[in-house]
Amino acid sequence: MRDYQIDMHLNTERKQKPAFDQLQFGRNFTDHMFIMDYSSEEGWYDPRIVPYQPVTLDPAAMIFHYGQTVFEGLKAYLSKEQQILLFRPSKNMARLNRSNERLCIPKIDEAFALHALKQLLIVEKDWIPTSEGTSLYIRPFIISTEPYIGVAPSNSYRFMIILSPVGAYYKEGINPVKISVEQEYVRAVQGGTGNAKTAGNYAGSLKAQEMANVDGYSQVLWLDGKEKKYIEEVGSMNVFFKIKGEVITPALNGSILDGVTRDSIIQLLNYWNLPLVEKKISMEEIDQAHKDGHLEEAFGTGTAAVISPIGELFWKGEKLSINNGETGPLSRKLYETITGIQTGTLEDPFGWRIEVASEVVNN
Ligand SMILES: *Cc1c(COP(=O)(O)O)cnc(C)c1O
């Protein structure tokens, strides 16, 4: 870890906190944020924790024009013993650097970024909500800041971490959602940026989501960009199916985002000795399994919702109802196990849960 000093500029005034039992997703932000800048001459410099505030940038800053940017998403929890807990945060920092590499953004020091995050969490500890289903969502991100409207990698960047106390991602909670299989638009292609967490992927997905919403569906199921046959993801989540006792998830192929929740579920299923395969799977196979009465459960997975059961798939004019539109036993068990490990109410045989030491240490 590089030997940086994090400058602390703390607010003496604190915002009024929202009602923690009525939180929406991603609408409220805490009192402070972490910032660090990059220039080609200095590398990453001036790490600091400052009051949460707007960012002033030149209108020519490259982020506004060509979207050279990456982000991450993870959560902090407060245990019954008032310990700040994180879930596999090193995976997020490593993935941030994989996204950086794809977007030609200079790498960050992963250990230092995690250290900085912990310091910010200690400062903002009383923003971590504790009601069922709530947590403090963490959004690290990097933007290109050089004022230049040529298409090239920027020479300057800003890394920021902001925090947002959140309730359930879907207002339906762990209840199943209806999903429309997207036939026209695609999210990502082989060789594109689908396996990086970068803004353009999400901007490009809004149209399909908007159209699905109009038809009464919460999200879309994305098919592959080439043949529009093979299943990739659901909304901005990874996707799993349980067919005749076997759990199937699309194999990582370069256009699917490598989710931390996805990886955790694979490890849990292996630990429970339940059959799990990662493979290329077509929508036709899902339809056939449904016709044969073998499609037992389907669910999306991601940090925000953890597990989001799929109650219905709309495909080629047909409505495929899954488990009578109810949450299946495996979906529920996975949700309870993962959230139990995250919040400290269950044992963690994998060493996934990280306790944040309670003092601000300036290394
Ligand atoms: C972030 C994300 C996921 C889920 O990743 P987690 O690490 O489990 O939160 C899945 N798909 C897309 C497109 C994502 O952006």
The ligand as an SDF file (V2000), in Angstrom:
LIG
                    3D

 15 15  0  0  0  0  0  0  0  0999 V2000
  -22.8150   -4.5440  -10.8830 C   0  0  0  0  0  0  0  0  0  0  0  0
  -23.4690   -5.4340  -11.8790 C   0  0  0  0  0  0  0  0  0  0  0  0
  -23.8220   -6.7650  -11.5930 C   0  0  0  0  0  0  0  0  0  0  0  0
  -23.7580   -7.3540  -10.2210 C   0  0  0  0  0  0  0  0  0  0  0  0
  -22.5050   -7.3580   -9.6510 O   0  0  0  0  0  0  0  0  0  0  0  0
  -22.3730   -7.4890   -8.0660 P   0  0  0  0  0  0  0  0  0  0  0  0
  -20.9000   -7.4490   -7.8600 O   0  0  0  0  0  0  0  0  0  0  0  0
  -22.9820   -8.7790   -7.6940 O   0  0  0  0  0  0  0  0  0  0  0  0
  -23.0830   -6.3300   -7.4850 O   0  0  0  0  0  0  0  0  0  0  0  0
  -24.3050   -7.5420  -12.6190 C   0  0  0  0  0  0  0  0  0  0  0  0
  -24.4760   -7.0510  -13.8630 N   0  0  0  0  0  0  0  0  0  0  0  0
  -24.1710   -5.7640  -14.1540 C   0  0  0  0  0  0  0  0  0  0  0  0
  -24.3750   -5.2900  -15.5350 C   0  0  0  0  0  0  0  0  0  0  0  0
  -23.6710   -4.9250  -13.1740 C   0  0  0  0  0  0  0  0  0  0  0  0
  -23.3930   -3.6580  -13.4680 O   0  0  0  0  0  0  0  0  0  0  0  0
  1  2  1  0
  2  3  1  0
  2 14  2  0
  3  4  1  0
  3 10  2  0
  4  5  1  0
  5  6  1  0
  6  7  2  0
  6  8  1  0
  6  9  1  0
 10 11  1  0
 11 12  2  0
 12 13  1  0
 12 14  1  0
 14 15  1  0
M  END
$$$$
